[in-house]
Amino acid sequence: MTATHPDGSTTTSDDAVDEALSRLAGLEDQPLRAHVGVFEAVHGALQDRLADTEG
């Protein structure tokens, strides 16, 4: 479940997921070359969180 805050950001009520997704904030202001590293880090963090929930 997500909730939208007045500033337009959203939360999933899962701190680990919210922290990972927060890394995407401001990405549009970064050079395109930096995007890959950010996406990989977010993907890895989300995979880790999913693995935690699976057992």
PyMOL Python script that loads the backbone (N, CA, C, O; Angstrom):
from pymol import cmd

cmd.read_pdbstr("""\
ATOM      1  N   MET A   1       0.840  -1.171   0.000  1.00  0.00           N
ATOM      2  CA  MET A   1       0.000   0.000   0.000  1.00  0.00           C
ATOM      3  C   MET A   1       0.886   1.234   0.000  1.00  0.00           C
ATOM      4  O   MET A   1       1.890   1.268   0.712  1.00  0.00           O
ATOM      5  N   THR A   2       0.544   2.232  -0.769  1.00  0.00           N
ATOM      6  CA  THR A   2       1.312   3.468  -0.792  1.00  0.00           C
ATOM      7  C   THR A   2       0.438   4.623  -0.357  1.00  0.00           C
ATOM      8  O   THR A   2      -0.783   4.594  -0.512  1.00  0.00           O
ATOM      9  N   ALA A   3       1.079   5.636   0.187  1.00  0.00           N
ATOM     10  CA  ALA A   3       0.391   6.864   0.573  1.00  0.00           C
ATOM     11  C   ALA A   3       1.152   8.028  -0.037  1.00  0.00           C
ATOM     12  O   ALA A   3       2.383   8.011  -0.072  1.00  0.00           O
ATOM     13  N   THR A   4       0.447   9.025  -0.510  1.00  0.00           N
ATOM     14  CA  THR A   4       1.085  10.185  -1.109  1.00  0.00           C
ATOM     15  C   THR A   4       1.154  11.317  -0.090  1.00  0.00           C
ATOM     16  O   THR A   4       0.152  11.658   0.538  1.00  0.00           O
ATOM     17  N   HIS A   5       2.323  11.888   0.066  1.00  0.00           N
ATOM     18  CA  HIS A   5       2.543  12.997   0.979  1.00  0.00           C
ATOM     19  C   HIS A   5       2.269  14.307   0.255  1.00  0.00           C
ATOM     20  O   HIS A   5       2.244  14.342  -0.976  1.00  0.00           O
ATOM     21  N   PRO A   6       2.063  15.383   1.005  1.00  0.00           N
ATOM     22  CA  PRO A   6       1.799  16.683   0.377  1.00  0.00           C
ATOM     23  C   PRO A   6       2.881  17.130  -0.601  1.00  0.00           C
ATOM     24  O   PRO A   6       2.593  17.855  -1.553  1.00  0.00           O
ATOM     25  N   ASP A   7       4.128  16.703  -0.374  1.00  0.00           N
ATOM     26  CA  ASP A   7       5.210  17.103  -1.283  1.00  0.00           C
ATOM     27  C   ASP A   7       5.270  16.250  -2.544  1.00  0.00           C
ATOM     28  O   ASP A   7       6.148  16.440  -3.385  1.00  0.00           O
ATOM     29  N   GLY A   8       4.327  15.301  -2.676  1.00  0.00           N
ATOM     30  CA  GLY A   8       4.269  14.469  -3.868  1.00  0.00           C
ATOM     31  C   GLY A   8       5.004  13.152  -3.732  1.00  0.00           C
ATOM     32  O   GLY A   8       4.881  12.284  -4.596  1.00  0.00           O
ATOM     33  N   SER A   9       5.774  12.986  -2.652  1.00  0.00           N
ATOM     34  CA  SER A   9       6.483  11.731  -2.459  1.00  0.00           C
ATOM     35  C   SER A   9       5.509  10.665  -1.972  1.00  0.00           C
ATOM     36  O   SER A   9       4.413  10.968  -1.501  1.00  0.00           O
ATOM     37  N   THR A  10       5.928   9.432  -2.093  1.00  0.00           N
ATOM     38  CA  THR A  10       5.090   8.327  -1.648  1.00  0.00           C
ATOM     39  C   THR A  10       5.852   7.480  -0.654  1.00  0.00           C
ATOM     40  O   THR A  10       7.080   7.534  -0.589  1.00  0.00           O
ATOM     41  N   THR A  11       5.130   6.709   0.108  1.00  0.00           N
ATOM     42  CA  THR A  11       5.727   5.787   1.056  1.00  0.00           C
ATOM     43  C   THR A  11       5.036   4.441   0.917  1.00  0.00           C
ATOM     44  O   THR A  11       3.851   4.365   0.591  1.00  0.00           O
ATOM     45  N   THR A  12       5.782   3.397   1.166  1.00  0.00           N
ATOM     46  CA  THR A  12       5.229   2.047   1.076  1.00  0.00           C
ATOM     47  C   THR A  12       4.943   1.475   2.452  1.00  0.00           C
ATOM     48  O   THR A  12       4.402   0.374   2.563  1.00  0.00           O
ATOM     49  N   SER A  13       5.296   2.201   3.499  1.00  0.00           N
ATOM     50  CA  SER A  13       5.198   1.741   4.881  1.00  0.00           C
ATOM     51  C   SER A  13       6.222   0.652   5.188  1.00  0.00           C
ATOM     52  O   SER A  13       6.119  -0.025   6.211  1.00  0.00           O
ATOM     53  N   ASP A  14       7.198   0.481   4.319  1.00  0.00           N
ATOM     54  CA  ASP A  14       8.312  -0.441   4.546  1.00  0.00           C
ATOM     55  C   ASP A  14       9.585   0.399   4.464  1.00  0.00           C
ATOM     56  O   ASP A  14       9.956   0.875   3.391  1.00  0.00           O
ATOM     57  N   ASP A  15      10.244   0.575   5.598  1.00  0.00           N
ATOM     58  CA  ASP A  15      11.397   1.475   5.652  1.00  0.00           C
ATOM     59  C   ASP A  15      12.497   1.115   4.658  1.00  0.00           C
ATOM     60  O   ASP A  15      13.086   2.004   4.044  1.00  0.00           O
ATOM     61  N   ALA A  16      12.779  -0.171   4.493  1.00  0.00           N
ATOM     62  CA  ALA A  16      13.842  -0.599   3.581  1.00  0.00           C
ATOM     63  C   ALA A  16      13.495  -0.263   2.137  1.00  0.00           C
ATOM     64  O   ALA A  16      14.349   0.188   1.373  1.00  0.00           O
ATOM     65  N   VAL A  17      12.242  -0.484   1.770  1.00  0.00           N
ATOM     66  CA  VAL A  17      11.800  -0.169   0.405  1.00  0.00           C
ATOM     67  C   VAL A  17      11.795   1.344   0.195  1.00  0.00           C
ATOM     68  O   VAL A  17      12.259   1.837  -0.833  1.00  0.00           O
ATOM     69  N   ASP A  18      11.268   2.073   1.173  1.00  0.00           N
ATOM     70  CA  ASP A  18      11.231   3.533   1.047  1.00  0.00           C
ATOM     71  C   ASP A  18      12.637   4.121   0.923  1.00  0.00           C
ATOM     72  O   ASP A  18      12.862   5.044   0.141  1.00  0.00           O
ATOM     73  N   GLU A  19      13.584   3.578   1.702  1.00  0.00           N
ATOM     74  CA  GLU A  19      14.958   4.059   1.626  1.00  0.00           C
ATOM     75  C   GLU A  19      15.557   3.788   0.244  1.00  0.00           C
ATOM     76  O   GLU A  19      16.228   4.647  -0.329  1.00  0.00           O
ATOM     77  N   ALA A  20      15.312   2.597  -0.280  1.00  0.00           N
ATOM     78  CA  ALA A  20      15.826   2.258  -1.609  1.00  0.00           C
ATOM     79  C   ALA A  20      15.234   3.181  -2.666  1.00  0.00           C
ATOM     80  O   ALA A  20      15.954   3.700  -3.518  1.00  0.00           O
ATOM     81  N   LEU A  21      13.926   3.383  -2.609  1.00  0.00           N
ATOM     82  CA  LEU A  21      13.264   4.216  -3.615  1.00  0.00           C
ATOM     83  C   LEU A  21      13.653   5.683  -3.487  1.00  0.00           C
ATOM     84  O   LEU A  21      13.620   6.425  -4.469  1.00  0.00           O
ATOM     85  N   SER A  22      14.022   6.101  -2.282  1.00  0.00           N
ATOM     86  CA  SER A  22      14.415   7.498  -2.097  1.00  0.00           C
ATOM     87  C   SER A  22      15.683   7.832  -2.878  1.00  0.00           C
ATOM     88  O   SER A  22      15.943   8.997  -3.180  1.00  0.00           O
ATOM     89  N   ARG A  23      16.467   6.814  -3.202  1.00  0.00           N
ATOM     90  CA  ARG A  23      17.685   7.034  -3.996  1.00  0.00           C
ATOM     91  C   ARG A  23      17.366   7.524  -5.414  1.00  0.00           C
ATOM     92  O   ARG A  23      18.232   8.065  -6.103  1.00  0.00           O
ATOM     93  N   LEU A  24      16.122   7.330  -5.836  1.00  0.00           N
ATOM     94  CA  LEU A  24      15.722   7.774  -7.170  1.00  0.00           C
ATOM     95  C   LEU A  24      15.405   9.265  -7.208  1.00  0.00           C
ATOM     96  O   LEU A  24      15.357   9.863  -8.283  1.00  0.00           O
ATOM     97  N   ALA A  25      15.189   9.865  -6.044  1.00  0.00           N
ATOM     98  CA  ALA A  25      14.868  11.288  -5.974  1.00  0.00           C
ATOM     99  C   ALA A  25      16.026  12.107  -6.532  1.00  0.00           C
ATOM    100  O   ALA A  25      17.178  11.899  -6.151  1.00  0.00           O
ATOM    101  N   GLY A  26      15.730  13.012  -7.408  1.00  0.00           N
ATOM    102  CA  GLY A  26      16.737  13.881  -7.980  1.00  0.00           C
ATOM    103  C   GLY A  26      17.556  13.247  -9.080  1.00  0.00           C
ATOM    104  O   GLY A  26      18.491  13.864  -9.591  1.00  0.00           O
ATOM    105  N   LEU A  27      17.223  12.033  -9.451  1.00  0.00           N
ATOM    106  CA  LEU A  27      17.996  11.336 -10.472  1.00  0.00           C
ATOM    107  C   LEU A  27      17.996  12.089 -11.796  1.00  0.00           C
ATOM    108  O   LEU A  27      18.978  12.059 -12.537  1.00  0.00           O
ATOM    109  N   GLU A  28      16.890  12.762 -12.087  1.00  0.00           N
ATOM    110  CA  GLU A  28      16.804  13.491 -13.358  1.00  0.00           C
ATOM    111  C   GLU A  28      17.836  14.612 -13.449  1.00  0.00           C
ATOM    112  O   GLU A  28      18.145  15.078 -14.547  1.00  0.00           O
ATOM    113  N   ASP A  29      18.374  15.050 -12.310  1.00  0.00           N
ATOM    114  CA  ASP A  29      19.387  16.104 -12.300  1.00  0.00           C
ATOM    115  C   ASP A  29      20.805  15.552 -12.417  1.00  0.00           C
ATOM    116  O   ASP A  29      21.763  16.316 -12.530  1.00  0.00           O
ATOM    117  N   GLN A  30      20.939  14.234 -12.389  1.00  0.00           N
ATOM    118  CA  GLN A  30      22.248  13.597 -12.466  1.00  0.00           C
ATOM    119  C   GLN A  30      22.572  13.253 -13.921  1.00  0.00           C
ATOM    120  O   GLN A  30      21.668  13.078 -14.738  1.00  0.00           O
ATOM    121  N   PRO A  31      23.857  13.159 -14.239  1.00  0.00           N
ATOM    122  CA  PRO A  31      24.240  12.759 -15.594  1.00  0.00           C
ATOM    123  C   PRO A  31      23.706  11.359 -15.896  1.00  0.00           C
ATOM    124  O   PRO A  31      23.624  10.513 -15.006  1.00  0.00           O
ATOM    125  N   LEU A  32      23.351  11.128 -17.131  1.00  0.00           N
ATOM    126  CA  LEU A  32      22.800   9.848 -17.541  1.00  0.00           C
ATOM    127  C   LEU A  32      23.719   8.695 -17.151  1.00  0.00           C
ATOM    128  O   LEU A  32      23.248   7.618 -16.785  1.00  0.00           O
ATOM    129  N   ARG A  33      24.996   8.914 -17.226  1.00  0.00           N
ATOM    130  CA  ARG A  33      25.969   7.886 -16.887  1.00  0.00           C
ATOM    131  C   ARG A  33      25.807   7.410 -15.437  1.00  0.00           C
ATOM    132  O   ARG A  33      26.093   6.252 -15.136  1.00  0.00           O
ATOM    133  N   ALA A  34      25.359   8.279 -14.552  1.00  0.00           N
ATOM    134  CA  ALA A  34      25.191   7.934 -13.135  1.00  0.00           C
ATOM    135  C   ALA A  34      23.934   7.107 -12.890  1.00  0.00           C
ATOM    136  O   ALA A  34      23.834   6.437 -11.863  1.00  0.00           O
ATOM    137  N   HIS A  35      22.988   7.140 -13.798  1.00  0.00           N
ATOM    138  CA  HIS A  35      21.712   6.451 -13.614  1.00  0.00           C
ATOM    139  C   HIS A  35      21.886   4.944 -13.443  1.00  0.00           C
ATOM    140  O   HIS A  35      21.218   4.332 -12.609  1.00  0.00           O
ATOM    141  N   VAL A  36      22.767   4.353 -14.219  1.00  0.00           N
ATOM    142  CA  VAL A  36      22.942   2.898 -14.164  1.00  0.00           C
ATOM    143  C   VAL A  36      23.319   2.453 -12.756  1.00  0.00           C
ATOM    144  O   VAL A  36      22.742   1.499 -12.233  1.00  0.00           O
ATOM    145  N   GLY A  37      24.266   3.121 -12.150  1.00  0.00           N
ATOM    146  CA  GLY A  37      24.692   2.761 -10.807  1.00  0.00           C
ATOM    147  C   GLY A  37      23.581   2.902  -9.781  1.00  0.00           C
ATOM    148  O   GLY A  37      23.436   2.069  -8.886  1.00  0.00           O
ATOM    149  N   VAL A  38      22.802   3.962  -9.919  1.00  0.00           N
ATOM    150  CA  VAL A  38      21.683   4.179  -8.994  1.00  0.00           C
ATOM    151  C   VAL A  38      20.642   3.082  -9.181  1.00  0.00           C
ATOM    152  O   VAL A  38      20.160   2.506  -8.206  1.00  0.00           O
ATOM    153  N   PHE A  39      20.294   2.792 -10.435  1.00  0.00           N
ATOM    154  CA  PHE A  39      19.307   1.741 -10.697  1.00  0.00           C
ATOM    155  C   PHE A  39      19.779   0.392 -10.165  1.00  0.00           C
ATOM    156  O   PHE A  39      18.989  -0.362  -9.597  1.00  0.00           O
ATOM    157  N   GLU A  40      21.057   0.088 -10.345  1.00  0.00           N
ATOM    158  CA  GLU A  40      21.592  -1.180  -9.850  1.00  0.00           C
ATOM    159  C   GLU A  40      21.524  -1.243  -8.328  1.00  0.00           C
ATOM    160  O   GLU A  40      21.185  -2.282  -7.762  1.00  0.00           O
ATOM    161  N   ALA A  41      21.844  -0.137  -7.669  1.00  0.00           N
ATOM    162  CA  ALA A  41      21.803  -0.106  -6.204  1.00  0.00           C
ATOM    163  C   ALA A  41      20.374  -0.280  -5.693  1.00  0.00           C
ATOM    164  O   ALA A  41      20.137  -1.030  -4.746  1.00  0.00           O
ATOM    165  N   VAL A  42      19.432   0.408  -6.314  1.00  0.00           N
ATOM    166  CA  VAL A  42      18.025   0.290  -5.913  1.00  0.00           C
ATOM    167  C   VAL A  42      17.529  -1.128  -6.163  1.00  0.00           C
ATOM    168  O   VAL A  42      16.865  -1.719  -5.311  1.00  0.00           O
ATOM    169  N   HIS A  43      17.850  -1.667  -7.325  1.00  0.00           N
ATOM    170  CA  HIS A  43      17.422  -3.021  -7.650  1.00  0.00           C
ATOM    171  C   HIS A  43      17.975  -4.021  -6.644  1.00  0.00           C
ATOM    172  O   HIS A  43      17.255  -4.908  -6.184  1.00  0.00           O
ATOM    173  N   GLY A  44      19.250  -3.882  -6.302  1.00  0.00           N
ATOM    174  CA  GLY A  44      19.866  -4.774  -5.334  1.00  0.00           C
ATOM    175  C   GLY A  44      19.216  -4.661  -3.959  1.00  0.00           C
ATOM    176  O   GLY A  44      18.971  -5.672  -3.300  1.00  0.00           O
ATOM    177  N   ALA A  45      18.939  -3.444  -3.531  1.00  0.00           N
ATOM    178  CA  ALA A  45      18.302  -3.249  -2.231  1.00  0.00           C
ATOM    179  C   ALA A  45      16.900  -3.852  -2.208  1.00  0.00           C
ATOM    180  O   ALA A  45      16.498  -4.453  -1.211  1.00  0.00           O
ATOM    181  N   LEU A  46      16.162  -3.694  -3.293  1.00  0.00           N
ATOM    182  CA  LEU A  46      14.814  -4.270  -3.351  1.00  0.00           C
ATOM    183  C   LEU A  46      14.866  -5.794  -3.403  1.00  0.00           C
ATOM    184  O   LEU A  46      14.021  -6.461  -2.806  1.00  0.00           O
ATOM    185  N   GLN A  47      15.841  -6.346  -4.106  1.00  0.00           N
ATOM    186  CA  GLN A  47      16.002  -7.801  -4.123  1.00  0.00           C
ATOM    187  C   GLN A  47      16.325  -8.328  -2.726  1.00  0.00           C
ATOM    188  O   GLN A  47      15.792  -9.354  -2.303  1.00  0.00           O
ATOM    189  N   ASP A  48      17.201  -7.619  -2.013  1.00  0.00           N
ATOM    190  CA  ASP A  48      17.548  -8.023  -0.652  1.00  0.00           C
ATOM    191  C   ASP A  48      16.318  -8.002   0.253  1.00  0.00           C
ATOM    192  O   ASP A  48      16.113  -8.915   1.052  1.00  0.00           O
ATOM    193  N   ARG A  49      15.515  -6.974   0.125  1.00  0.00           N
ATOM    194  CA  ARG A  49      14.311  -6.863   0.957  1.00  0.00           C
ATOM    195  C   ARG A  49      13.332  -7.988   0.627  1.00  0.00           C
ATOM    196  O   ARG A  49      12.718  -8.565   1.524  1.00  0.00           O
ATOM    197  N   LEU A  50      13.192  -8.293  -0.648  1.00  0.00           N
ATOM    198  CA  LEU A  50      12.302  -9.385  -1.049  1.00  0.00           C
ATOM    199  C   LEU A  50      12.809 -10.712  -0.492  1.00  0.00           C
ATOM    200  O   LEU A  50      12.017 -11.529  -0.024  1.00  0.00           O
ATOM    201  N   ALA A  51      14.094 -10.929  -0.537  1.00  0.00           N
ATOM    202  CA  ALA A  51      14.666 -12.158   0.005  1.00  0.00           C
ATOM    203  C   ALA A  51      14.408 -12.246   1.508  1.00  0.00           C
ATOM    204  O   ALA A  51      14.163 -13.331   2.034  1.00  0.00           O
ATOM    205  N   ASP A  52      14.462 -11.111   2.195  1.00  0.00           N
ATOM    206  CA  ASP A  52      14.183 -11.095   3.636  1.00  0.00           C
ATOM    207  C   ASP A  52      12.756 -11.533   3.935  1.00  0.00           C
ATOM    208  O   ASP A  52      12.504 -12.205   4.935  1.00  0.00           O
ATOM    209  N   THR A  53      11.830 -11.154   3.073  1.00  0.00           N
ATOM    210  CA  THR A  53      10.427 -11.494   3.319  1.00  0.00           C
ATOM    211  C   THR A  53      10.122 -12.944   2.976  1.00  0.00           C
ATOM    212  O   THR A  53       9.152 -13.518   3.472  1.00  0.00           O
ATOM    213  N   GLU A  54      10.956 -13.531   2.123  1.00  0.00           N
ATOM    214  CA  GLU A  54      10.717 -14.910   1.691  1.00  0.00           C
ATOM    215  C   GLU A  54      11.290 -15.933   2.653  1.00  0.00           C
ATOM    216  O   GLU A  54      10.987 -17.122   2.554  1.00  0.00           O
ATOM    217  N   GLY A  55      12.095 -15.490   3.558  1.00  0.00           N
ATOM    218  CA  GLY A  55      12.549 -16.476   4.521  1.00  0.00           C
ATOM    219  C   GLY A  55      13.933 -16.329   4.916  1.00  0.00           C
ATOM    220  O   GLY A  55      14.429 -17.109   5.729  1.00  0.00           O
TER     221      GLY A  55
END
""", "prot")
cmd.dss("prot")
cmd.show_as("cartoon", "prot")
cmd.util.cbc("prot")
cmd.orient("prot")
